Amino acid sequence: MNFVAGKTGWIEVICGPMFSGKSEELIRRLRRAMIARQRVQVFKPVLDNRYSADEIVSHGELRMKSEVVEDASEILTRLDWRTEVLGIDEANFLGQELIPVVTQLADSGKQVIVSGLDTDYMGRPFPPIPDLLCLAESIAKTLAICMRCGAPAKHTQRLVDSDELIVVGAAGIYEARCRRCFEPGVPKQGYLEFARPGGSAVQGGSASR
């Protein structure tokens, strides 16, 4: 890939748990680029077929047409050299191979906006996002709302029994949890204790707010 004369590329990373608005923010930035009449290409992994086969879809039903790739290297083969801004959604499905691809794109003068989970169902760093955070010029950390207590949520809680790193799903399979309510893996607790103002507590299997 040739360097684009007069162009400085950079990397933007949008990360956080599920249900925190990552795809929505990605779509917002890409639409802004389109309004500015920049050439935009959008990619997503073939694994992400939850809501659409060929669109980025946020949990809030915002949609944007995208190209589907089997792996990270396919992005380079599908790239239009005139493209100025690239969006890549669900980067956590593309693995470590995405890192040299994104670096090459930015080095060639492209603006690359990447969205994905930064931690997995065990709360561990979820490649390739941690490495991309080190390479990025701009980082946005989005937070969800804990579905147990309503606190800011940084974790994605898996609700189904599986040891696989990647299990594609949305509501009913995952939910957002804060650091207090998060249980690495699959929930095993019988109840949670939620403190009320003044020091009293309520016990039960769930809490509403």
TITOR-165561 format. One record per residue (C-alpha): residue in one letter; x, y, z. Coordinates in Angstrom, 1 decimal. Layout:
BEGIN
NODE   resn        u        v        w
NODE      a        X        Y        Z
...
END
This chain:
BEGIN
NODE   resn        u        v        w
NODE      m      0.0      0.0      0.0
NODE      n      1.4      3.4     -1.0
NODE      f      1.6      6.4      1.3
NODE      v     -0.9      9.0      0.4
NODE      a      1.0     12.3     -0.2
NODE      g      0.0     15.1      2.2
NODE      k     -2.2     12.8      4.3
NODE      t     -1.5     11.9      7.9
NODE      g     -3.3      8.8      9.1
NODE      w     -4.4      7.9     12.6
NODE      i     -6.2      5.3     14.7
NODE      e     -9.3      5.8     16.9
NODE      v    -10.5      3.1     19.2
NODE      i    -14.0      2.9     20.7
NODE      c    -14.1      0.2     23.5
NODE      g    -16.2     -0.9     26.4
NODE      p    -18.6     -3.7     27.3
NODE      m    -21.7     -4.8     25.4
NODE      f    -24.7     -2.5     25.5
NODE      s    -22.5      0.6     26.0
NODE      g    -23.1      2.3     22.6
NODE      k    -19.8      1.4     20.8
NODE      s    -21.4      0.6     17.5
NODE      e    -23.7      3.7     17.8
NODE      e    -20.6      5.9     18.4
NODE      l    -18.8      4.3     15.4
NODE      i    -21.8      5.0     13.2
NODE      r    -22.0      8.6     14.4
NODE      r    -18.3      9.2     13.5
NODE      l    -18.6      7.6     10.1
NODE      r    -21.8      9.5      9.3
NODE      r    -20.0     12.7     10.3
NODE      a    -17.2     11.8      7.8
NODE      m    -19.8     11.2      5.1
NODE      i    -21.4     14.6      5.7
NODE      a    -17.9     16.1      5.2
NODE      r    -17.8     14.3      1.8
NODE      q    -15.0     12.0      2.8
NODE      r    -14.8      8.6      1.2
NODE      v    -15.8      6.0      3.8
NODE      q    -15.6      2.2      3.9
NODE      v    -17.1      0.1      6.7
NODE      f    -16.1     -3.5      7.6
NODE      k    -17.3     -6.1     10.0
NODE      p    -16.5     -9.8     10.6
NODE      v    -18.7    -12.5      9.1
NODE      l    -19.3    -13.9     12.6
NODE      d    -21.4    -10.8     13.6
NODE      n    -24.7    -11.8     12.0
NODE      r    -26.9    -11.1     15.0
NODE      y    -29.0     -8.4     13.4
NODE      s    -28.0     -8.2      9.8
NODE      a    -25.7    -10.0      7.4
NODE      d    -24.3     -6.9      5.7
NODE      e    -24.9     -4.0      8.1
NODE      i    -23.5     -2.6     11.3
NODE      v    -26.4     -2.5     13.7
NODE      s    -26.4     -1.0     17.2
NODE      h    -28.5     -2.3     20.0
NODE      g    -30.5      0.9     19.6
NODE      e    -31.3     -0.1     15.9
NODE      l    -29.0      2.4     14.2
NODE      r    -27.8      0.8     10.9
NODE      m    -25.0      1.4      8.4
NODE      k    -24.2     -0.7      5.3
NODE      s    -20.9     -2.6      5.7
NODE      e    -18.7     -5.0      3.9
NODE      v    -18.3     -8.5      5.5
NODE      v    -14.8    -10.0      5.9
NODE      e    -13.7    -13.5      6.9
NODE      d    -10.5    -12.2      8.5
NODE      a     -8.5     -9.1      9.0
NODE      s     -6.2     -9.5      5.9
NODE      e     -9.3     -9.4      3.7
NODE      i     -9.8     -5.7      4.6
NODE      l     -6.7     -4.9      2.6
NODE      t     -7.8     -6.8     -0.5
NODE      r    -11.3     -5.1     -0.3
NODE      l     -9.9     -1.6      0.2
NODE      d    -10.6      1.1     -2.3
NODE      w     -7.4      3.2     -2.5
NODE      r     -9.5      6.4     -2.6
NODE      t    -11.0      5.6      0.8
NODE      e    -10.1      8.2      3.4
NODE      v    -11.9      6.9      6.5
NODE      l    -12.3      3.2      7.5
NODE      g    -14.7      1.9     10.1
NODE      i    -14.2     -1.6     11.7
NODE      d    -16.8     -2.9     14.0
NODE      e    -16.6     -5.9     16.4
NODE      a    -12.8     -5.9     16.2
NODE      n    -12.6     -8.5     18.9
NODE      f    -13.8    -11.1     16.4
NODE      l    -10.8    -10.4     14.1
NODE      g     -8.0    -11.3     16.5
NODE      q     -4.4    -10.2     16.7
NODE      e     -4.1    -10.2     12.9
NODE      l     -6.0     -6.9     12.8
NODE      i     -3.1     -5.0     14.5
NODE      p     -0.7     -5.0     11.5
NODE      v     -3.6     -4.3      9.1
NODE      v     -4.8     -1.2     11.1
NODE      t     -1.2      0.0     11.5
NODE      q     -0.6     -0.3      7.8
NODE      l     -3.8      1.6      7.0
NODE      a     -2.9      4.4      9.4
NODE      d      0.7      4.6      8.1
NODE      s     -0.7      4.9      4.5
NODE      g     -2.7      8.1      5.5
NODE      k     -6.1      6.6      6.4
NODE      q     -8.2      7.5      9.4
NODE      v     -9.1      4.2     11.0
NODE      i    -11.9      3.9     13.5
NODE      v    -12.1      0.6     15.4
NODE      s    -14.8     -0.6     17.8
NODE      g    -14.8     -3.6     20.0
NODE      l    -14.9     -5.2     23.4
NODE      d    -11.8     -4.6     25.6
NODE      t    -12.5     -7.4     28.0
NODE      d    -13.9    -10.9     27.6
NODE      y    -16.5    -12.8     29.7
NODE      m    -13.9    -13.6     32.3
NODE      g    -12.9     -9.9     32.6
NODE      r     -9.6    -10.5     30.9
NODE      p     -8.1     -8.2     28.2
NODE      f     -9.7     -9.2     24.9
NODE      p     -7.3     -9.1     21.9
NODE      p     -6.7     -7.2     19.8
NODE      i     -8.2     -4.1     21.5
NODE      p     -5.6     -3.8     24.3
NODE      d     -2.8     -3.6     21.8
NODE      l     -4.7     -1.2     19.6
NODE      l     -5.2      1.1     22.6
NODE      c     -1.4      1.4     22.8
NODE      l     -1.2      2.3     19.1
NODE      a     -4.2      4.7     18.9
NODE      e     -4.1      8.5     18.7
NODE      s     -7.6      8.7     20.2
NODE      i     -9.4      6.4     22.7
NODE      a    -13.1      6.4     23.8
NODE      k    -14.2      4.2     26.7
NODE      t    -17.9      3.7     26.7
NODE      l    -19.8      2.5     29.8
NODE      a    -23.1      0.6     30.0
NODE      i    -25.6      0.5     32.9
NODE      c    -25.4     -2.5     35.2
NODE      m    -28.5     -4.6     34.8
NODE      r    -28.4     -5.7     38.4
NODE      c    -27.9     -2.4     40.3
NODE      g    -27.9      0.5     37.8
NODE      a    -24.3      1.5     38.5
NODE      p    -21.8      2.3     35.6
NODE      a    -21.0     -1.0     34.0
NODE      k    -17.6     -1.9     32.5
NODE      h    -18.0     -5.7     32.2
NODE      t    -19.9     -8.0     29.9
NODE      q    -21.6    -10.8     31.9
NODE      r    -22.1    -14.1     30.1
NODE      l    -25.3    -15.9     31.1
NODE      v    -25.0    -19.2     29.2
NODE      d    -22.7    -22.1     30.1
NODE      s    -19.8    -22.1     27.7
NODE      d    -16.0    -22.1     28.0
NODE      e    -15.6    -20.8     24.4
NODE      l    -13.9    -17.4     24.2
NODE      i    -16.4    -16.2     21.4
NODE      v    -20.1    -16.9     21.8
NODE      v    -22.1    -14.7     19.5
NODE      g    -25.2    -13.3     21.1
NODE      a    -26.9    -10.3     22.6
NODE      a    -29.7     -9.8     25.2
NODE      g    -30.5    -13.1     26.9
NODE      i    -27.0    -14.4     26.5
NODE      y    -25.1    -11.3     27.8
NODE      e    -25.8     -8.4     30.1
NODE      a    -23.8     -5.4     31.3
NODE      r    -22.5     -5.6     34.9
NODE      c    -20.6     -3.2     37.2
NODE      r    -17.4     -4.4     38.9
NODE      r    -19.4     -5.3     42.1
NODE      c    -22.0     -7.4     40.3
NODE      f    -19.7     -9.0     37.7
NODE      e    -19.0    -12.7     38.1
NODE      p    -16.2    -13.9     35.8
NODE      g    -17.5    -16.7     33.7
NODE      v    -21.2    -17.7     34.2
NODE      p    -23.1    -16.5     37.3
NODE      k    -23.2    -19.0     40.2
NODE      q    -24.4    -16.8     43.1
NODE      g    -27.8    -17.3     44.7
NODE      y    -28.3    -13.7     45.6
NODE      l    -26.8    -10.3     45.6
NODE      e    -26.8     -7.8     48.5
NODE      f    -27.4     -4.3     47.4
NODE      a    -26.6     -1.5     49.9
NODE      r    -29.2      1.2     50.3
NODE      p    -28.4      4.8     51.4
NODE      g    -28.0      4.8     55.2
NODE      g    -26.3      1.4     55.4
NODE      s    -29.4     -0.9     55.2
NODE      a    -29.5     -3.6     52.5
NODE      v    -31.9     -5.7     50.5
NODE      q    -31.3     -9.3     49.5
NODE      g    -32.6    -11.1     46.5
NODE      g    -32.0    -12.5     43.1
NODE      s    -32.4     -9.2     41.3
NODE      a    -32.9     -5.5     41.9
NODE      s    -34.8     -2.9     40.1
NODE      r    -34.1      0.7     39.8
END
